[in-house]
Amino acid sequence: MKPGFEAELNQTYAAIRKSLKTSPRGYEWRRQQLLALKLLLVENEKSINDALWADFHKGAFEAAATEQGIVISEIDFVLENLETWMEPISVSTPLFNQIGTSEIRHDPFGVTLVIGAWNYPINLLLAPVVGALSGGNAVILKPSEISANVAKLIGELIPKYLDKNLIAVVQGGPDETEILLKLKFDLIFFTGSGKVGTIVAEKAAKSLTPTILELGGKSPALVLADADIKVTAKRLVWGKFMNAGQTCVAPDYLLVQPSVKKELLSEMIACIQEFYGEQIQENKDYCRIINERNFDRLVGLLEGSKILFGGKSDRASRFISPTLLESKPESKAMSEEIFGPILPILEISELSQMIEFVNERPKPLALYVFGHDLGNIDRVLEETSSGGVSVNDVIMHMASPNLPFGGVGASGMGNYHGEYSFRAFTHEKSVLKKSTLIDVPLRYAPYTDSKIKWIKRLI
Ligand code: NAD
């Protein structure tokens, strides 16, 4: 840890708390900050792309589509709607509160903390910041130390573009974050593993700090016999091997009905070859594993499953080829979230067995089902619980600004994106405004029998 880290952090935090008291954070401030954040992304596209490449060979297309692009479209969507969202919402007032009016206001929380993960180091750090700013909050950003080049760049750029009085970047790993979590925040937004999410939630609980946890888990994909296998294969391969499988909502494992298993496998292999060519290691669109620890963990997960395709790896360049496995429930690949380019495939005959398989495990962040029978799709939707679902697709539900994104149970709590980000970063405050013109004596003691009769009628 850098000498003097804690003292410097305390100073930054105290300065932000002080500024919060005097800085107006109304619509104009929020709009300016969001525009400045957009400018940061646009003007620094090349240095951001270079940092993403240096961290794990993320190519320009994926950077545009899944990093800067997502944050920019979030900003645009918020800017189109923010003034409306900020308006107090009038609601009706019951008879017993007449003469009066009722409304819901959206209050900023105050000083918020956003802790990011390394796998989409721009998107997962800055999309929550869009929410924090739209809600009128001060924010401390803690990028993941694992995507070190992006973290360094973010640390340089944020103070150049955003309001230094209310927005700061703090760098560091577990030790620094532990110190950071000693501070009293008004809201913590964490993206990462369930293990660290638990640490964050425990620390936050000590000061009753509201916490949003965006976690991971094993997201299943169910392929039913009546699925369009060609399109299914394409979408699965795209969603699984993007970012080399290091995506929280990537399909983690496949459950497939026996009659379509062979065709699905051969279509998926054809797609992998079409997308990435024969020399995948040379392909500039195929990412590397983020570090050696994760590389070793992933190679270990191959044990005990039959390799149907791929399985090649090179530790020096942290390369693992797109890999399809034939696995069993007790295989190592089924023991933890994969978070890499390895896809276990399990054959299951009946839809009810697939549903049972999913329900026996922790609630996933995403669930995918491919098929056309609407009765089957409805059964899956009704009988399983997951953060979100795409039917006949993967990942795309999280790209819609009109849908909330978040987990349930072990995959997280709270959600964001679009208006849900604004809601996540604001407190819904109930306001009742009463007139003093009429003051009905009914509620005041002494409580006579006639008052009891009246209260029963009114409530
Ligand atoms: P991680 O939990 O290891 O790290 C996340 C953040 O926590 C980092 O900023 C890190 O510095 C910090 N941290 C690590 N150890 C800590 C400790 N002991 N105390 C305090 N802070 C600590 O997660 P990761 O490896 O960056 O990301 C992978 C996990 O995140 C996967 O489980 C994945 O599914 C999940 N994820 C979820 C989402 C989502 O939106 N739901 C998105 C991306 C990743």
Residues whose N, C-alpha, C, O or C-beta is under 5 A from the ligand:
A	BS01	NAD	I115 G116 A117 W118 K142 P143 S144 E145 G172 G173 P174 T177 E178 T191 G192 S193 G194 V196 I199 E214 L215 G216 G217 C248 S411
